[in-house]
Amino acid sequence: MQKKIIPYFLTLLTLTFTFFAPSATALLRQHQESPGVMRYHSQTSIKDETGHAWQIILYKVKNRGASEDINLRLVGFPGVVKFIHPQSLEVMTSQGLLLSAPDVYALSSPAPNVGEYKFTSILNKLPTTKSLKLNLPLSSSDTQIKIPTNIITEWQMLITEFD
C-alpha cells in the first residue's frame, strides 16, 4: 500500500511546484563571441503590470584590455512599445532608493522597442533579499516591471562568478 502512495505523492509535489513556482526564472549563460571575447548573461522573460511580456537581458563582455561594463537590455513587443532616447532607466528598490541607469542608445537604437542601460554602478547597490521595480521610459505610458529577488540574486552571481 505504501509503495503505491509514494508515486502519487511525488506527482502531487511536482505539480504543486510547477503551478506555484515564481513565473520569472533566468539562467546564467556564457559563450564566445570571437577569439578572446567572452559574453556572460542572464536572460529572462517578465510581464509588466499591463500584461505585456519583456525580454530582460543583463550581460557583460570580457575582452582583454577593454572595459567590462554590465548592461541591461530590455526588449518589448515590436509595434506595441517605443522607448524614449536618450532617457535614463529608473530603478526603485523596495526600501525606496531611486537609482538611475544611463541610456546606452542615446544616439541610436537598433529598434524602437529596445532599450539598453549601463548597469555596472547600480548592480552592487541592489539589495539581494528584496525585489525591485524598473520604471521604463516609454513614449506611450509609464510602465513598470517588477524584478523578483531570484533574478536579482542571479544578477549578483554574474559579477562574482565571471570575474
N, C-alpha and C positions, 0 to 999 in steps of 0.2 A: 504494500500500500504506500509506504513512504517513498519508494523508488518512483512511483507514478506521480507523486506530488511535486517532486523536485523539478522536473522539466516544465511543468505548468508555472511553478513559482518563478523560474528563470525567464520564461517567456513574458510573464506579467511584469517582472522587474525591467526587462529590456524595453517593453512598450512604454512603461512609465517614464524611463529616461529619455526615450525618443520624443514623446509628446510634451514633456515638461522641461526639457533642456533649454538653455538660452538659445535664441534664434541666431545670434551672431557668433560665428566661430571663425577663426583665422588660422593661418598656418604659415610659419616661417619657412621661406624658401631661399635657395641660393642658386645662381647659375653664372656661367662665364659669358660675359658679353663679347669679349675679344681677348686675345692673348694678354695676360697680366691685368685684366679688368674684371672684377667680380661684382655682381649685383646681389644684394640681400634685401628681401622684402617680406612684408606681411600684407596679405590681401584678404578682404572680407566684403560681404555684401550686407548692407543695413538699410532698413526702411526709415524714412523721415516721418515726421508727425502727420503728414498728409497721405502716407502710404506709398510714396514713390521710392523705388529701390535705388541705391547708390553703391558703386564700387569704391571702396576706400583702400588705398594702397599707400603704405608707409615704406619708404625704401632708402637705401644708401648704396652708393657705388664706391668700391675701393679700387683706387688706381694709384700706383706709385707716383709720388710727387704732387698729386692733386688733392684738393680739399675733400673731406669726407662728409659733405653736407647730408643731412637727413631731410627728405621732402615728403610731404603728404599730398597725394594726388586724389582728387575727388572727381568721379565721373558720374554724371546724371544721364537720364534717358535723352537721346537726341530729339530736338524739337519741343521738349517739354520744359527744360530748364536752360537758362543762359546766365553765365557768370558775368559780373561787372569787373572789368580790369581797368586800371590797377586798383585793387582794394584788398586790404588785409583780411585774413580769416580771424574771427574772434573765437577764442576758446575759453569757455566758462567752466571752472571746476565746481564741484559740489560744495566747496567751502566759500564760494562767491568770488574767487580770484579770477580776474579777467586778464587773459593773455592775448597777445596779438602776433600772428604769423604773417610775415611779408609775402606778397604775391610774387611768384616766380615768373608768371606770364604777364608781367606788367606791360610789355611792349606788344607781344602777340601770343595768342593761344592756338594750339593745334585744332581746336574746335570750340564752339560757344558753350558746350555742355561740360567742358573740362576746366577744372581749377587746380592749381598746384601752389603749395606754400612751403616756405622754409620752416622746418620744424626742429632744427638742430638745437637751438637755445631753449625751446619750450619743453622738449621731451623730458629733461631732467627735473623740471618743475612740477610735473604732473603727479598727483597722488596715485599710488598703486592700489589703494583699497576702496576707492570711490569712482563712480562713473563721471563722465564729463559731457558737455554739450558743445557742439560746433555750430556757430551762427554763420550760415553761408551767405556770402554777398551775391545774391541773385537779382536779376532785373525785375522779375515778376512779383516776388514777395520775399519777406524774411522767412527763411526756412532753417529749422534746427534739426540736427542729427544727434541722438544720444549714443555715446560710445560706452559700452559696458566695461566693467572692470577687467574681465578676462582678456579683452582686446588690448587694454592699456598695459596689462602685465606682459602680454606678448610684445608690445612695442618696446617696453623696457628691456626685454630679452634681446631685441635687435641691437641694442647698444652693448650689452655685456657679452653676448655670445660670439659676436662677429667683429671684435676689435682687433 
